[in-house]
Amino acid sequence: MMKFKYMAKTYDGITIKGTTCSDSIEELALDLRTKDLFLIKCRSIKKITEISPKPNLKTIAIFCKQFSICIKSGIPICDILNLLYEQIQHKSIKNSLLNIRGNVQKGNSLHRSMQNTINVYPEFMINMIYLGEESGKLDIILEELAVYYEKEHKLLKKFTNSMIYPCTVFVTLTIVSFFLFIKVIPVFITNLNTFHAKIPLITRLVLGMSNFLAANFLWVLMINLTAVFILIEYLKTEKGKMVFDKLKFSCPILGPVYKRIIYTRFTRGLNILLTSGVGLVSAFEIIHDVIGNRYFKLKLKTVFDDIKKGGDLSSSLNSMNLFPQFFMAMTKIGEETGNLDEMFLIAADIFYEDAEENVEKATALLEPILIIFLGVMIGIIILAVMLPMLNVMDSAGKF
């Protein structure tokens, strides 16, 4: 998609100037002909590319909220897109709005126009906009999407921020340990050897490791980088992604947090879909594509198949062996009373609160673990250095 500045004439010979987006000059000329305009000349101003960073959930939430307010105010879609283009600062959304506006002006639907953009809007959001257009409740659905993405953004941000400190400590400890092993300890032990003191076992082990790292540093670095590269390439494969996604669920400390994030996304998404009038089978089909975890999606496929065969939802979800029992009970009550959408909303709020608590627990657990690890590393280094010094002092005292 290109942005063109053009000059055209009407049947009466009146000159019209303007800017618009089109895939090529030929398509631009055809578009102008449909408006009874004849292209005289044009030039490309800017190429719309998809290399801009993908908008985060906070930006998507703000976009949905502003879109919803504009629709409630009775503003036509094309005018809304113009207003959002002027106000939105995110580059990829700003560029995509030019493309969307051009397609809407040609008579395409909003969701179809958004589908033509690459790596900008979440698939779940586009599907929900389609439902909003079909049901005439686009403003309501966009408002619900704003709440949905706002909550998910807050939860993911809290989780990410809680991991900054442990990761920083771990990386710093690793760098400092390498420096001590390679540069400091060999020099210190060499000086101690001039006193012909007895070298304890722990010191010999540390010194041996230090000499090995100093002599083979490049090889160690290359092997580690190669291993990381192989791991990254493996994780790009479908099997690797499946293994990694399953590991996220079974991870001892971070696993419970990640589970609640997925559960929140799952239940809140189903609530929005069911509230919007989507059938249960269709809702599961849509939610299956936007969960973001292959292991969970694989488990969810069995639920989807059971529902299509006429099975009840609570028993099918129970067969996944992933959800807590209170959610199973709530789902069963929701089925019996016909209030599944309300039950999913309540469950989403519970999972959201649980996720926040688990983030705090994970942070509280990781900090002492890192302190213990740090203490062990420092203790080994101190023992490796102090024991030979004590032997030297002991030998000096005998003379």
C-alpha positions in Angstrom: 0.0 0.0 0.0 1.4 3.4 -1.0 0.3 6.9 -0.2 0.0 9.2 -3.2 -0.4 12.9 -3.8 -2.4 13.4 -7.0 -3.8 15.9 -9.3 -7.0 15.0 -11.2 -9.7 16.8 -13.3 -13.4 16.5 -13.5 -15.6 16.4 -16.6 -15.9 20.1 -16.4 -12.1 20.6 -16.3 -11.9 21.5 -12.7 -8.6 20.6 -11.1 -8.8 18.5 -7.9 -5.7 17.9 -5.7 -5.5 15.5 -2.8 -3.8 12.5 -1.1 -5.0 9.0 -0.8 -3.7 5.4 -0.4 -3.6 2.8 -3.1 -1.6 -0.3 -4.1 -0.5 1.1 -7.4 -0.9 4.1 -9.8 -3.2 2.0 -12.0 -5.5 1.2 -9.1 -5.4 4.9 -8.0 -6.5 5.9 -11.5 -9.4 3.4 -11.4 -10.5 4.5 -8.0 -10.6 8.1 -9.2 -12.6 7.2 -12.3 -15.3 5.7 -10.1 -15.6 9.2 -8.6 -15.7 10.8 -12.1 -12.2 12.1 -11.8 -9.4 11.7 -14.3 -5.8 11.3 -13.0 -3.4 13.9 -14.5 -0.3 13.2 -12.4 0.7 11.8 -9.1 3.7 11.0 -6.9 4.4 8.6 -4.1 4.7 10.3 -0.7 5.3 7.4 1.6 5.2 3.6 1.6 3.1 2.1 4.3 5.0 -0.8 5.7 4.3 -3.3 8.4 7.7 -3.1 10.1 6.5 -0.8 12.9 6.3 -2.4 16.3 3.1 -4.2 17.2 0.9 -2.2 19.5 0.7 -3.4 23.1 -2.5 -4.3 24.9 -2.7 -0.8 26.5 -2.7 0.9 23.1 -5.3 -1.6 21.8 -7.5 -0.9 24.8 -7.3 2.9 24.3 -8.1 2.4 20.6 -11.2 0.3 21.3 -12.4 2.8 24.0 -12.0 5.8 21.6 -13.7 3.9 18.8 -16.6 3.0 21.0 -17.1 6.6 22.2 -17.1 7.9 18.6 -19.7 5.3 17.5 -22.0 6.1 20.5 -21.8 9.8 19.4 -23.3 8.9 16.0 -20.2 9.7 13.9 -19.9 7.8 10.6 -17.2 5.1 10.4 -15.0 7.0 7.8 -15.1 10.1 9.9 -14.2 8.1 13.0 -11.2 6.6 11.2 -10.1 10.1 10.3 -10.4 11.3 13.9 -8.5 8.3 15.2 -5.8 8.8 12.6 -5.3 12.3 13.9 -5.2 11.3 17.6 -3.5 7.9 17.7 0.3 8.3 18.1 1.3 4.6 17.6 2.9 4.3 14.1 1.6 0.9 13.1 -2.0 1.8 14.0 -1.7 5.2 12.4 -0.5 3.6 9.1 -3.1 0.8 9.2 -5.9 3.4 9.6 -5.0 4.8 6.2 -5.4 1.4 4.7 -8.6 0.6 6.6 -10.2 4.0 5.7 -9.4 3.4 2.0 -11.0 0.0 2.0 -14.1 1.2 4.0 -14.6 4.0 1.5 -14.6 1.4 -1.3 -17.6 -0.3 0.4 -15.7 -3.0 2.4 -16.8 -3.9 6.0 -14.7 -2.7 8.9 -13.6 -6.1 10.0 -12.6 -7.2 6.5 -10.6 -4.0 6.1 -8.8 -4.7 9.4 -8.1 -8.2 8.4 -6.0 -6.8 5.5 -3.6 -5.3 8.0 -0.7 -7.5 9.1 0.5 -7.9 12.7 -1.4 -4.9 14.1 -4.7 -5.9 15.6 -5.4 -9.1 17.6 -7.4 -11.8 15.8 -9.8 -12.0 18.7 -10.5 -8.2 18.3 -11.2 -8.5 14.6 -13.6 -11.5 15.1 -15.4 -9.5 17.8 -15.7 -6.5 15.5 -17.3 -8.8 12.9 -19.8 -9.9 15.4 -20.5 -6.2 16.4 -21.1 -5.3 12.8 -23.4 -8.2 12.2 -25.4 -7.6 15.5 -25.4 -3.8 15.4 -23.7 -3.7 18.8 -20.3 -2.6 17.6 -20.1 0.2 20.2 -20.9 -2.2 23.1 -18.5 -4.9 21.9 -15.7 -2.3 21.5 -16.3 -1.1 25.0 -16.1 -4.6 26.3 -12.9 -5.2 24.3 -11.4 -2.1 25.9 -12.0 -3.5 29.4 -10.7 -6.9 28.3 -7.4 -5.6 26.9 -7.0 -3.1 29.8 -7.2 -5.9 32.4 -4.9 -8.2 30.5 -2.4 -5.4 30.0 -2.3 -4.7 33.8 -1.9 -8.3 34.6 0.9 -9.0 32.1 2.6 -5.7 33.1 2.5 -6.7 36.8 3.9 -10.1 35.9 6.7 -8.7 33.7 7.7 -6.0 36.3 7.9 -8.6 39.1 10.4 -10.6 37.0 12.7 -7.7 36.3 14.5 -7.8 39.7 15.1 -11.6 39.8 16.4 -11.6 36.2 18.6 -8.6 36.9 20.1 -10.2 40.0 20.7 -13.5 38.2 22.4 -11.9 35.2 24.6 -9.7 37.4 25.5 -12.7 39.6 26.5 -14.7 36.6 28.7 -11.9 35.2 30.4 -11.2 38.5 31.0 -15.0 39.1 32.7 -15.4 35.7 34.9 -12.4 36.4 36.0 -13.7 39.8 36.6 -17.2 38.4 38.6 -16.0 35.4 40.5 -12.9 36.6 40.6 -12.7 40.4 41.0 -16.2 41.9 43.9 -17.4 39.7 46.0 -14.4 40.6 45.2 -14.8 44.3 46.0 -18.5 44.4 49.2 -18.0 42.5 50.4 -15.5 45.2 49.4 -18.0 47.9 51.4 -20.7 46.2 54.6 -18.7 46.8 54.1 -19.5 50.5 54.0 -23.3 49.8 50.8 -23.6 51.8 48.6 -26.6 51.6 45.8 -26.0 49.1 42.4 -27.4 50.3 40.2 -29.5 48.0 37.5 -26.8 47.5 40.2 -24.4 46.5 41.7 -26.9 44.0 38.3 -27.5 42.5 37.6 -23.7 42.2 41.1 -23.1 40.8 40.6 -26.0 38.3 37.3 -24.6 37.1 38.9 -21.1 36.9 41.9 -22.4 34.8 39.5 -24.3 32.5 37.3 -21.3 31.9 40.4 -19.0 31.4 42.0 -21.5 28.9 38.8 -22.4 27.0 36.7 -19.2 27.4 36.1 -18.8 23.7 35.2 -22.5 23.3 32.8 -22.3 26.3 31.3 -19.1 24.9 30.9 -20.6 21.4 29.3 -23.8 22.8 26.9 -21.9 24.9 25.9 -19.6 22.0 25.5 -22.6 19.7 23.3 -24.3 22.3 21.2 -21.1 22.7 20.9 -20.8 18.9 19.8 -24.5 18.6 17.3 -24.0 21.4 15.8 -20.9 19.8 15.5 -22.7 16.4 13.9 -25.7 18.1 11.4 -23.5 19.8 10.4 -22.1 16.4 9.2 -25.5 15.3 5.7 -26.7 16.1 7.0 -29.4 18.4 9.3 -27.0 20.2 6.5 -24.5 20.7 4.3 -27.3 22.1 7.0 -28.5 24.5 7.7 -24.9 25.7 4.0 -24.1 26.1 3.5 -27.3 28.2 6.5 -26.3 30.3 4.9 -23.0 31.1 2.0 -24.8 32.7 4.2 -27.2 34.8 6.9 -24.6 35.9 6.9 -24.8 39.7 6.9 -21.1 40.6 5.8 -19.2 37.5 3.5 -21.9 36.2 0.5 -21.0 38.5 0.8 -17.4 37.4 0.8 -18.3 33.7 -2.1 -20.6 34.2 -4.2 -17.9 35.7 -3.4 -15.5 32.9 -4.6 -18.1 30.3 -7.7 -18.9 32.4 -8.5 -15.2 32.7 -8.1 -14.8 28.9 -10.2 -17.9 28.3 -13.1 -17.1 30.6 -13.3 -13.3 29.8 -13.2 -14.0 26.1 -16.0 -16.6 26.4 -18.0 -14.1 28.4 -17.7 -11.4 25.7 -18.6 -13.9 23.0 -21.6 -15.4 24.8 -22.9 -12.0 25.8 -22.7 -10.9 22.2 -25.1 -13.7 21.2 -22.5 -16.2 19.8 -23.4 -19.8 20.2 -21.3 -22.0 22.5 -19.8 -24.1 19.6 -18.9 -20.9 17.6 -17.6 -19.3 20.8 -15.2 -22.2 21.4 -14.1 -22.2 17.8 -13.2 -18.5 18.0 -11.6 -18.7 21.4 -9.5 -21.7 20.3 -7.7 -19.5 17.8 -6.8 -16.7 20.1 -5.7 -18.4 23.4 -2.0 -18.2 22.5 -0.9 -21.5 24.1 -0.6 -24.6 22.0 -0.8 -27.0 24.9 -4.0 -25.4 26.2 -5.4 -25.3 22.6 -4.7 -29.0 22.2 -6.6 -29.8 25.4 -9.3 -27.4 24.4 -9.8 -29.2 21.0 -11.1 -32.3 22.8 -13.7 -30.0 24.6 -14.7 -28.5 21.3 -15.2 -32.0 19.8 -17.2 -33.1 22.7 -19.5 -30.1 22.6 -20.1 -30.6 18.9 -21.2 -34.2 19.6 -23.7 -32.9 22.2 -21.7 -33.4 25.4 -22.1 -31.1 28.4 -19.5 -28.4 28.9 -18.6 -29.0 32.5 -17.8 -32.7 32.0 -15.7 -31.8 28.8 -13.7 -29.1 30.7 -13.2 -31.5 33.6 -11.6 -34.0 31.2 -8.8 -31.4 30.5 -7.5 -31.8 34.1 -6.3 -28.2 34.1 -9.1 -26.1 35.7 -9.7 -25.9 39.5 -12.8 -27.6 40.9 -14.6 -24.4 41.8 -14.6 -23.4 38.1 -16.1 -26.8 37.2 -18.9 -26.3 39.7 -19.6 -22.7 38.4 -19.7 -24.0 34.8 -22.2 -26.8 35.8 -24.4 -24.2 37.6 -24.2 -21.9 34.6 -25.3 -24.7 32.3 -28.2 -25.7 34.5 -29.4 -22.1 35.0 -28.6 -20.8 31.5 -26.3 -18.2 32.8 -23.0 -19.4 31.4 -21.9 -15.9 30.3 -22.4 -14.5 33.9 -20.5 -17.4 35.4 -17.6 -16.9 33.0 -17.4 -13.3 34.0 -17.4 -14.1 37.7 -14.7 -16.8 37.0 -12.7 -14.3 35.0 -12.6 -11.9 37.9 -11.6 -14.7 40.3 -8.8 -15.9 38.0 -7.6 -12.3 37.6 -7.4 -11.8 41.4 -5.7 -15.2 41.7 -3.2 -14.2 39.1 -2.3 -11.0 40.9 -1.8 -13.0 44.2 0.3 -15.6 42.4 2.5 -12.9 40.9 3.2 -11.6 44.4 3.8 -15.1 45.7 6.2 -15.9 42.8 8.2 -12.7 43.5 8.2 -13.5 47.2 9.6 -17.0 46.5 12.1 -16.1 43.9 13.8 -13.5 46.0 14.9 -15.8 48.8 15.9 -18.5 46.3 18.2 -16.0 44.5 19.6 -14.9 47.9 20.3 -18.5 48.8 21.9 -19.1 45.4 23.9 -15.9 45.8 25.0 -16.9 49.3 26.2 -20.3 48.2 28.2 -18.9 45.3 29.8 -16.2 47.5 30.4 -18.8 50.3 32.2 -21.1 47.9 34.4 -18.3 46.7 35.2 -17.1 50.2 36.0 -20.6 51.4 38.3 -21.2 48.3 40.2 -18.0 49.2 40.1 -18.0 53.0 41.1 -21.6 53.7 44.5 -21.3 52.0 45.1 -18.0 53.8 44.4 -19.8 57.1 46.8 -22.5 56.2 49.5 -19.9 55.4 48.9 -18.2 58.8 49.0 -21.5 60.5 52.3 -22.4 58.8 53.7 -19.0 59.7 52.8 -19.5 63.4 54.8 -22.7 63.6 58.1 -20.9 62.8 
